[in-house]
Each structure stands twice: as structure tokens, then as C-alpha cells.
Amino acid sequence: MADLFTTVQEKVAGKGVKIVFPEGMDERILTAVASLAEKNVLKPILVGNEQEIAAKAKGLNVTLDGVDIYDPHTYEGMEDLVQAFVERRKGKATEEQARQILLDENYFGTMLVYKGLADGLVSGAAHSTADTVRPALQIIKTKEGVKKTSGVFIMARGDEQYVFADCAINIAPDSEDLAEIAIESANTAKMFDIEPRVAMLSFSTKGSAKSDETEKVANAVAIAKEKAPELTLDGEFQFDAAFVPSVAEKKAPGSVIKGDANVFVFPSLEAGNIGYKIAQRLGNFEAVGPILQGLNMPVNDLSRGCNAEDVYNLALITAAQAL
């Protein structure tokens, strides 16, 4: 895993990428941010009260040289953010409501990204996924041609690296959603120098079982192939047929995926979430993410059980997405 992040760090270091961290009082955030600034990897922006953050940093014995701190209560550009928010929400918030909403650190941080005052956002150490993702969906929104954002994990163990999707956002994706997730996940894989070979997973391989669930995945394969014919992608596959060459030879002899897939698209959120946690806990894979994909600008969500190293690594990924 060290190699993966060394590569990403080399890509982003010294480029002046600005990443905003709304949870300025969290010690894991402060520790990671101090290290990122000290190594000149990126330009961190913390959100919160400057004196309180300085006192907390002092107590943790970390220095915040090269770190900007913005307090929503005293931020000079707040009126610009308020006007931009009202405009973006198209009548769903008055100016008065916007002023109140933007005191929330996640909304404030997301507006900094939207206005180009930061290049990406990392939150979630002390907030739920919904608290991090909702402002992004309302303000930054999804890229043109992408209907939904999705969440992937990079699963790494030694030299092995795989992408698992969607493990974080869409509970019951339909065929269109799955095709979109597959294409976006392939793009994410490329960002980490993984040449994507995409398997759409099910409990059936190439029609070995018939049900609405298997048809949904088979249809997703057809849609994805039509939208991105250049991708090496196939399905529907049981996991072993996507991953074990000898099984692939028996179950899907004519497929372009020959038991060598490295991007796995799960048919539902429960399958994806269970799958990545099994690989993490039983297979000793490191799970990096969720990395949110499909947004106009990068916003990423930490697990509330994260440590400072997780924060550091997700900040690197966010900076790479920004570039």
C-alpha cells in the first residue's frame, strides 16, 4: 500500500492543491493536516474558530505553519458565498436561510470548493456520510452525463490492488446506475495506474441462473459496453469466475475477462459493503475510501473510525482527483 500512496503523493506534491477540512477541531485531522503542510504536499484549509484550533493544536504539540483557518462566523467573503448559494439552490433557500446554513462547517467548506477557493474537501471523521455528501450533491452536483455519485474502495494487499464499487452510496442501483458506476470506477482505477478490467458481479455467470436480479446485471453490461466500448468489461459473473482463471475458463470461456478482473462492480450496496469488509477483515486487505466519484469537484468521506494516516491518505486521493 505504501507504493500506491507514494505514487499519488509524487503526483500531487508541490502543485499547490488546496483541500478544505471542515472538522478543524478533530485531533486526527489536525495531526494529518500538520504533516501535509510540513511536507508541502498540499495547501490545507481548516474550518473553525482560529483561537480554539490553535489551542487544540498546541495541546497536541502540532504546528499549523502553512495551514489556513477560515471561521464561517468571521469569514470576509461570506456575503459572496451566501449569494452564490441562493443562486445555486434556485429558490430553495432565502438569503437569511443561506446565512444560517453556511455556518455549518460542511456547507461552508463545500461552498469554498464550489467557488474555486479550494480544490476539494475531506470530511466525515466526526460527521455521518449524509452530512458530508448532502452539501456536495446540492451544491457541487454530479458531472454532465452522470446521474448519481457512487463510492468505491481501493483494496490493497502488498502488490495487489483492486477497485470495489459501489460500497457506500446507492442502495439498489438499477441497470443504468450499474453501468454508470462501472464506467466511473474504471476512470478511478486509471487514476491509480490500475489498467481497468471490469467485472459486473452477480450470483450467476453468463446466464447460469435466471432472475430479475441477474437480468439487471446482464442489462447493465450491455449498457456499459454501448456507452464505453473501449473498456475491457464483461459479466454477469460470480466472483470466482471473475477472479480465478481456471474457473473463468470453465464458466465463461469466450469472455474478455479471463479470471483477471481488477475492478468489481457489485449488484447492490449490501453486497458491496459486505464484500469489501470481508476482504478487509478476513483477507487482510487495506480498504481505502470510500472515494466518491461522479461529482464535478472532489469531495471525500472519511470513516468515523479513521486515524490520522487515513485522513492523510484520503487527502492525497482528493488532491489527485482535483488534478
Buried (B, 14 or more C-beta within 10 A) or exposed (E): BEEBBEEBBEBBBEBEBBBBBBBBBBBBBBBBBBBBBBEEBBBBBBBBBBEEBEEBBEEEEBEBEBBBBBBBEEBEEBEEBBEBBBEBBEEEBEEEBBBEBBEBBBBBBBBBBBBEBBBBBBBBBBBEBEBBBBBBBBBBBBBEEBEBBBBBBBBBBEEEBBBBBBBBBBEEBEBBBBBBBBBBBBEBBEBBEBEBBBBBBBBBBBEBEEEEBBBBBBBBBEBBBEBBEEBBBBBBBBBBBBBBEEBBEEBBEEBEBBBBBBBBBBBBBEBBBEBBBEBBEEEEBBBBBBBBBBBBBBBBBBBEEBBBEBBBBBBBBBBBBBE
